[in-house]
Amino acid sequence: MNFDEKAREWDNNPARRERACAVAEAMRRQVPLRPTMTALEYGCGTGLLSFELRHELGRIVLADNSTGMLEVLQEKITAAQAKNLFPIRLDLLVDPLPAQRFDLIYSLMTLHHILDTQRILSLFHRLLLPGGYLCIADLDKEDGSFHQEPFEGHLGFERQELAELATAVGFEVLGFETVYRMVKLVDGCQRHYPIFLMTARKREIFA
Ligand SMILES: C[S@@+](CC[C@H](N)C(=O)[O-])C[C@H]1O[C@@H](n2cnc3c(N)ncnc32)[C@H](O)[C@@H]1O
């Protein structure tokens, strides 16, 4: 998918803004957010989710591999004078691992674009401080109708399978919650696509 081309219009879709609000609300319930916490949002796009959370967290690094998305994000940061948001171009699957470690990593609707789920979860694990939190919001398993254009990623996730992968790389999975339902017209029929939030914690000692 070409996110560079979609970036300018991204925030005009009210469902994207609503789902970011819904995920932020669920994260407040599941994670003890603190202004002392350092955070990484991975696959941030235009930063909708981090803009919701920015007053409750400390320094937030917003990572994406789309320069178009990052340009729009930088304009929003400048306009809002959001001093704790730091965008970086980063693809963890090809770039060196950043040196910084985080108290919290979160990601909204990005995991299904990354083919090697175990690898990205394991990289998130390495980037977290011991006891750090991971929040993944993404699609439940769907029949391939969600994207409505050629798409080569995951058709959502089975929650149990994702939990097993997260556990295998060293997380304690704290739970899943359905946080939002995307509604789309597919062949003239209204279809609902639930989005879950998985919350997990990096185990202090992982043998
Ligand atoms: C569906 S969009 C979601 C954007 C944002 N999280 C939101 O909910 O509005 C997926 C985002 O993940 C980014 N992305 C996809 N693959 C990536 C990768 N390997 N590394 C970093 N970002 C990636 C895309 O550029 C895009 O901005």
The ligand as an SDF file (V2000), in Angstrom:
LIG
                    3D

 27 29  0  0  0  0  0  0  0  0999 V2000
   -2.8680    1.6140    8.4310 C   0  0  0  0  0  0  0  0  0  0  0  0
   -1.6310    2.7940    8.7210 S   0  0  0  0  0  0  0  0  0  0  0  0
   -1.9620    3.2510   10.4080 C   0  0  0  0  0  0  0  0  0  0  0  0
   -1.4150    4.6100   10.7520 C   0  0  0  0  0  0  0  0  0  0  0  0
   -1.7700    5.0830   12.1610 C   0  0  0  0  0  0  0  0  0  0  0  0
   -1.2690    4.1590   13.1550 N   0  0  0  0  0  0  0  0  0  0  0  0
   -3.2620    5.2650   12.2920 C   0  0  0  0  0  0  0  0  0  0  0  0
   -3.9160    4.3930   12.8880 O   0  0  0  0  0  0  0  0  0  0  0  0
   -3.7920    6.2800   11.8010 O   0  0  0  0  0  0  0  0  0  0  0  0
   -0.1530    1.8080    8.8680 C   0  0  0  0  0  0  0  0  0  0  0  0
    1.1010    2.6420    9.0740 C   0  0  0  0  0  0  0  0  0  0  0  0
    2.1900    1.7490    9.2930 O   0  0  0  0  0  0  0  0  0  0  0  0
    3.2980    2.1970    8.5480 C   0  0  0  0  0  0  0  0  0  0  0  0
    4.1490    1.0340    8.2860 N   0  0  0  0  0  0  0  0  0  0  0  0
    3.8640   -0.0590    7.5440 C   0  0  0  0  0  0  0  0  0  0  0  0
    4.8960   -0.9170    7.5410 N   0  0  0  0  0  0  0  0  0  0  0  0
    5.8550   -0.3530    8.3260 C   0  0  0  0  0  0  0  0  0  0  0  0
    7.1610   -0.7640    8.7180 C   0  0  0  0  0  0  0  0  0  0  0  0
    7.7070   -1.9170    8.3030 N   0  0  0  0  0  0  0  0  0  0  0  0
    7.8780    0.0610    9.5200 N   0  0  0  0  0  0  0  0  0  0  0  0
    7.3590    1.2470    9.9390 C   0  0  0  0  0  0  0  0  0  0  0  0
    6.1170    1.6750    9.6050 N   0  0  0  0  0  0  0  0  0  0  0  0
    5.3830    0.8870    8.7960 C   0  0  0  0  0  0  0  0  0  0  0  0
    2.7020    2.8260    7.2990 C   0  0  0  0  0  0  0  0  0  0  0  0
    3.5820    3.7240    6.6690 O   0  0  0  0  0  0  0  0  0  0  0  0
    1.4670    3.5000    7.8730 C   0  0  0  0  0  0  0  0  0  0  0  0
    1.7280    4.8150    8.2920 O   0  0  0  0  0  0  0  0  0  0  0  0
  1  2  1  0
  2  3  1  0
  2 10  1  0
  3  4  1  0
  4  5  1  0
  5  6  1  0
  5  7  1  0
  7  8  2  0
  7  9  1  0
 10 11  1  0
 11 12  1  0
 11 26  1  0
 12 13  1  0
 13 14  1  0
 13 24  1  0
 14 15  1  0
 14 23  1  0
 15 16  2  0
 16 17  1  0
 17 18  1  0
 17 23  2  0
 18 19  1  0
 18 20  2  0
 20 21  1  0
 21 22  2  0
 22 23  1  0
 24 25  1  0
 24 26  1  0
 26 27  1  0
M  CHG  2   2   1   9  -1
M  END
$$$$
